[in-house]
Amino acid sequence: MINISIAVGVSDFEVIRQNNYYYIDKTGLISEILKTGSDGFTLITRPRRFGKTLGMNMLASFFDIQKDNRELFEGLEISRNYWLCEKWMNKWPVVFVSFKSISGLAFDSAYEMFQLLIASTFSEHDYLLKSENITTEEKENIRHYIRKESTKVEMENSLYFLIKVMEKHYGKKVILLIDEYDVPLAKASANGYYDQMLEFMKGVMQALKDNKFLQFAVVTGCLKIAKESIFTGTNNFVTDTITTSRFDEYFGFTQEEVCQMLQDAGAEKYAGKVKDWYDGYHFGNFDIYCPWDVLNYLHDLDWNSKAKPQSYWRNTSDNAIIRSFIDYKGESITKKLEILLAGGYITLPVDESVTYDYLHSSENNLWSILYLTGYLTKVRDDKLKKKLPEGMSALMIPNAEIRDIFKSTIANWFDDSAMEWNRKALFAAVWQADEETLTEEINKLLRKTISYYDYKEDFYHAFLAGIFAGAGYCVESNREHGEGRSDVAIFDSVNGRAVVLEVKYSDKRENMVCDCERAIRQIDERMYAKEYEGEYDQILCYGIAFFKKGCLVKKKRETI
């Protein structure tokens, strides 16, 4: 039983505080924002599920003039700054919108979702319809937004207009908070309407430029998208990315915070697992845990003290970016992926301004995207073997969870790719007991794969099963046979024949022949083929030895 109340999937600061859910104090972000961003625009970029939405919700709760949240901030870091609280807490009009739900298979459907968001936002401020400081025409325009009757041009102007009428109503400048601003562009890029969405978003973001009604703005996302000129002309533009260290402790959990949380939860014994699976991100000068994962694992432990760490981060996205990356052709990418999966690092220049439409324009863009979206992280300087050249970065897979995501994505890619490869010669060799051709053909396919570099036998089991499963054969892997477990069994029921494969991993190339023979002896001694007698007319048995990306096949000399 965990000793604290965990809120999973709750990004509403007020709900967390009102219900006494466990909250790691990130209110220091408020004072940091106000130090340099109280009269301009701050863009904060972080990977998904690192607390951006909760952070923005907390800012809205602090500044919003419509609320009185002093009690919710009691005991938190910001409450000790009396002067700042007196000047800023619940004293300013706030517009808070999140674009994370804006998606669609076509621009029209994404645009409709944006209309719904704007209608909901204006409805939250329907008190403006009673304001004596706003004209009749402006009130009618507000009604148009609420009824989703505005034109496309008016929709592009929606945030600017809302800020303008709020400033007139309150007689004070407005704070604008936009969460996940680049999600519509990411979804548009994935579905083929990027140019349309880009043009539309440029119009929406006019609310940030030369807006005399705006006090300041904070915007979050995954990428800067500077090349798109979305923010061109914005005054006092401050950016904070994962390579800087200004806000890094406010997005994600630090080591100190995780240790305190585990202590408060009575779960210190799980510290090692939590670190192996969810730590490893290096943002600026801080080592950071993914908060989404830590909270989910503690939540699972509350129900089952024997729960194992899982890839919770994977379940929040289809991870299509990794798949598109693997589909990108090039031996260089394959070799680098294998180095990463082996626990090593790669060096290359990182472009923090890469955009979604330029994702596949170069290999470096692909690596940059993986870094900026949290699939890779920078290696700390003290872990490098030598000093990097100017402009180069060393990147690595941060933890066990992300390594698991890479492996599962690669496995799915292989299953799909195997169906497209020409395997006629391989299948013919299998049924003709041609061990030489079979060795040659398996080696050809093996060189096409992206190996995990730990070269465990289960990697080769999956490799062999994938080759045959996509060709209409029935394939069974690691099921009980005879007196033990054969690695892979293949069945051709139509022609009444079956194949038993026993796999061995050789620690040296020169041991492959002996290991093949050892595999064949194991088939005999444990009678893997025995149960198929009488059911199949032909049963072939092979011992297969692998050494890295090399393979040797030997057949059992007698066929049954």
Residue pairs with C-beta under 8 A, 6 or more apart in sequence:
1 266
1 302
1 305
2 265
2 266
2 267
2 298
2 299
2 301
2 302
3 264
3 265
3 266
4 22
4 261
4 264
4 265
4 298
5 19
5 20
5 21
5 22
6 21
6 22
6 295
6 298
6 299
6 302
7 15
7 16
7 19
7 21
7 22
7 295
8 295
8 296
8 299
10 16
10 21
11 53
11 54
11 57
12 54
12 57
13 54
13 57
13 58
13 60
13 61
13 72
14 57
14 61
14 69
14 72
15 21
16 23
16 54
17 23
17 72
18 72
22 261
22 264
22 265
24 253
24 257
24 261
24 291
25 76
25 77
26 51
26 54
26 55
26 58
26 250
27 58
27 62
27 73
27 76
27 77
27 78
27 79
28 77
28 78
28 249
28 250
29 55
29 58
29 59
29 247
29 250
30 58
30 59
30 62
30 78
30 84
30 88
31 78
31 81
31 84
32 246
32 247
32 250
33 42
33 59
33 218
34 84
34 88
36 42
36 238
37 216
37 218
37 236
37 238
38 215
38 216
39 215
39 216
39 236
40 216
40 217
40 235
40 236
40 237
40 238
41 208
41 216
41 217
41 218
41 219
41 231
41 234
41 235
41 236
41 237
41 238
42 216
42 217
42 218
42 219
42 238
42 239
42 240
43 219
43 220
43 221
43 224
43 231
43 237
43 238
43 239
43 240
44 52
44 218
44 219
44 220
44 221
44 239
44 240
44 247
44 251
45 220
45 221
45 222
45 223
45 224
45 239
45 240
45 241
45 242
45 352
45 372
46 52
46 220
46 222
46 242
46 251
46 252
46 283
47 222
47 242
47 372
47 373
47 374
48 222
48 316
48 317
48 373
48 374
49 290
49 291
49 292
49 293
49 313
49 316
49 374
50 251
50 252
50 288
50 290
50 291
50 292
50 374
51 250
51 251
51 252
51 291
52 179
52 180
52 220
52 251
53 98
53 100
53 179
53 180
53 220
55 220
55 250
55 251
56 96
56 98
56 177
56 179
56 218
56 220
57 96
59 177
59 218
60 94
60 96
60 177
61 67
61 69
61 72
62 69
62 73
62 78
62 88
62 89
62 90
63 88
63 89
63 90
63 91
63 92
63 94
63 175
64 90
64 92
64 93
64 94
64 96
65 90
65 91
65 92
65 93
65 94
65 170
65 172
66 90
66 94
67 90
68 90
69 89
69 90
70 85
70 89
70 90
73 79
73 85
73 89
78 84
78 85
79 85
91 172
92 172
92 173
92 174
92 175
92 215
93 166
93 167
93 169
93 170
93 172
93 173
93 174
93 175
94 174
94 175
94 176
94 177
95 121
95 125
95 159
95 162
95 163
95 166
95 174
95 175
95 176
95 177
96 177
96 179
97 117
97 121
97 159
97 177
97 178
97 179
98 178
98 179
98 180
99 114
99 117
99 178
99 179
99 180
99 181
99 182
99 183
99 184
100 179
100 180
100 183
101 113
101 117
101 183
102 110
102 113
102 114
102 117
102 183
102 184
102 187
103 110
103 113
103 183
103 184
103 187
104 110
104 111
104 112
104 113
104 187
104 191
105 191
106 191
106 193
107 188
107 193
107 196
107 197
107 200
110 184
110 187
110 188
110 193
110 197
111 152
111 155
111 200
114 155
114 184
114 200
115 148
115 150
115 155
116 148
118 145
118 150
118 155
118 158
119 145
119 146
119 147
119 148
121 158
121 162
122 142
122 145
122 146
122 158
122 162
123 146
125 142
125 162
125 166
126 142
126 146
127 169
128 134
128 139
128 142
128 165
128 166
128 169
129 139
129 142
129 143
131 139
131 165
131 168
131 169
133 168
133 169
133 171
134 165
134 168
134 169
138 165
138 168
141 150
141 154
141 161
142 165
144 150
144 154
145 154
145 158
145 161
145 162
150 158
152 200
153 203
154 161
155 200
155 204
156 200
156 203
156 204
156 206
157 203
157 206
158 204
159 176
159 178
159 204
159 207
160 206
160 207
160 211
163 174
163 176
163 207
163 211
163 213
163 214
164 213
166 174
166 213
167 173
167 174
167 213
172 215
173 213
173 214
173 215
174 213
174 214
174 215
175 214
175 215
175 216
175 217
175 218
176 207
176 208
176 214
176 216
176 217
176 218
177 217
177 218
177 219
178 217
178 218
178 219
178 220
179 219
179 220
180 220
180 221
180 222
181 201
181 205
181 219
181 220
181 221
182 221
182 222
182 223
182 225
182 356
183 221
184 197
184 201
185 194
185 197
185 198
185 201
185 225
185 228
185 356
186 222
186 356
187 197
188 194
188 196
188 197
188 198
188 356
189 356
189 357
189 359
190 320
194 356
194 357
195 357
198 228
198 230
198 357
201 230
202 228
202 229
202 230
205 230
205 231
207 214
207 217
208 214
208 217
208 219
208 231
208 234
209 232
209 233
209 234
209 235
210 233
210 235
222 372
222 373
223 354
223 355
223 356
223 369
223 372
223 373
224 239
224 241
224 352
224 353
225 353
225 355
225 356
226 353
227 353
227 354
227 355
227 358
228 355
231 237
240 246
240 247
241 352
241 372
242 248
242 281
242 283
242 284
242 371
242 372
243 283
243 284
243 350
243 352
243 378
244 284
245 283
245 284
245 285
245 286
246 284
248 283
248 284
248 285
248 286
248 288
249 286
251 283
251 288
252 281
252 283
252 286
252 288
252 289
252 290
252 291
253 261
253 288
253 289
253 290
253 291
253 294
254 286
254 287
254 288
254 289
255 279
255 287
255 289
257 289
258 271
258 274
258 275
258 279
258 289
258 294
259 271
261 294
261 298
262 268
262 270
262 271
262 274
265 298
267 298
267 301
270 297
270 301
273 297
273 308
273 309
274 289
274 294
274 297
274 309
275 289
276 309
276 399
276 400
277 293
277 297
277 309
277 399
277 400
277 401
278 289
278 290
278 293
278 294
278 297
278 309
278 399
278 401
279 287
279 288
279 289
279 398
279 399
280 287
280 377
280 397
280 398
280 399
280 402
281 287
281 288
281 289
281 290
281 374
281 377
281 398
281 399
282 288
282 377
282 378
282 379
282 380
282 398
290 313
290 374
290 401
292 312
292 313
292 316
293 309
293 312
293 313
293 401
296 310
296 312
297 307
297 309
297 310
297 312
300 307
300 310
301 307
309 400
309 401
310 401
311 401
311 404
311 405
311 408
312 401
313 374
313 401
313 402
313 405
314 401
314 404
314 405
314 408
319 405
319 409
321 359
321 369
321 370
321 373
321 375
322 370
322 375
322 405
322 406
322 409
323 409
323 412
323 413
324 359
324 360
325 333
325 366
325 369
325 370
326 333
326 337
326 409
326 410
326 413
326 450
327 413
328 360
328 363
328 366
330 363
332 363
333 363
333 366
334 450
336 346
336 367
337 406
337 410
337 450
338 450
338 451
338 452
338 453
339 345
339 346
339 453
340 346
340 376
340 395
340 396
340 397
340 406
341 397
341 403
341 406
341 407
341 450
341 451
341 452
341 453
341 454
342 452
342 453
342 454
343 396
343 397
344 396
345 379
345 394
345 395
345 396
346 367
346 394
346 395
346 396
347 388
347 389
347 392
347 393
347 394
347 395
348 364
348 367
348 392
348 393
348 395
349 364
349 391
349 392
349 393
350 364
350 367
350 368
350 371
350 372
350 393
350 395
351 364
351 365
351 368
352 368
352 372
354 365
354 368
354 369
354 372
358 365
359 365
359 366
359 369
360 366
367 376
367 395
370 376
370 395
371 377
371 378
371 393
371 395
374 398
374 402
375 397
375 402
375 405
375 406
376 395
376 396
376 397
376 398
376 402
377 395
377 396
377 397
377 398
378 393
378 394
378 395
378 396
379 394
379 395
379 396
384 394
388 394
397 403
397 406
407 452
410 450
410 452
411 462
411 466
413 450
414 449
414 450
414 462
414 463
414 466
415 466
415 469
415 470
417 448
418 445
418 466
418 467
418 469
418 470
419 470
419 471
421 445
421 448
423 441
423 445
423 467
423 471
425 437
425 441
426 437
426 438
426 441
426 442
426 445
426 467
427 471
428 434
428 437
429 435
429 437
429 438
429 441
430 438
430 490
430 499
430 540
431 492
431 495
431 497
431 538
431 540
433 540
433 555
433 559
435 542
435 553
435 554
435 555
438 542
438 553
439 551
439 552
439 553
442 464
442 467
442 544
442 551
442 553
443 549
443 550
443 551
445 463
445 467
446 463
446 546
446 549
446 550
446 551
447 549
449 463
449 549
451 459
451 548
451 549
452 459
455 505
455 546
455 548
456 505
457 487
457 503
457 504
457 505
460 503
460 505
460 544
460 546
461 477
461 478
461 487
461 488
461 503
462 477
464 487
464 488
464 501
464 503
464 544
465 475
465 477
465 488
468 475
468 488
468 490
469 475
473 490
473 491
473 492
474 490
474 491
474 493
475 488
475 489
475 490
475 491
476 488
476 489
476 491
477 487
477 488
477 489
478 485
478 486
478 487
478 488
479 485
479 486
479 489
481 489
481 500
481 526
481 527
481 528
481 529
481 530
481 531
482 526
482 527
482 528
482 529
482 530
482 531
483 526
483 527
484 522
484 526
484 528
486 500
486 501
486 502
486 523
486 526
486 528
487 501
487 502
487 503
488 500
488 501
488 503
489 498
489 499
489 500
489 501
489 528
490 498
490 499
490 501
491 497
491 498
491 499
491 536
492 498
495 538
496 536
496 537
496 538
497 536
497 537
497 538
497 539
497 540
498 529
498 532
498 535
498 536
498 538
498 539
498 540
499 539
499 540
499 541
499 542
500 523
500 528
500 529
500 532
500 539
500 540
500 541
500 542
501 542
501 544
502 519
502 520
502 522
502 523
502 528
502 541
502 542
502 543
502 544
503 519
503 544
503 545
503 546
504 515
504 516
504 518
504 519
504 543
504 544
504 545
504 546
505 515
505 545
505 546
505 547
506 512
506 515
506 545
506 546
506 547
507 547
508 547
509 547
509 550
511 545
511 547
512 545
512 546
512 547
512 550
512 552
513 545
513 552
513 554
515 543
515 545
516 543
516 544
516 545
516 552
516 553
516 554
517 543
517 554
518 543
519 542
519 543
519 544
519 545
519 554
520 541
520 542
520 543
520 554
520 556
522 528
522 543
523 529
523 541
523 543
523 556
524 556
528 541
529 539
529 541
529 560
532 539
532 560
533 539
533 560
538 559
538 560
539 559
539 560
540 555
540 556
540 559
541 555
541 556
541 559
542 553
542 554
542 555
542 556
543 553
543 554
543 555
543 556
544 551
544 552
544 553
544 554
545 551
545 552
545 554
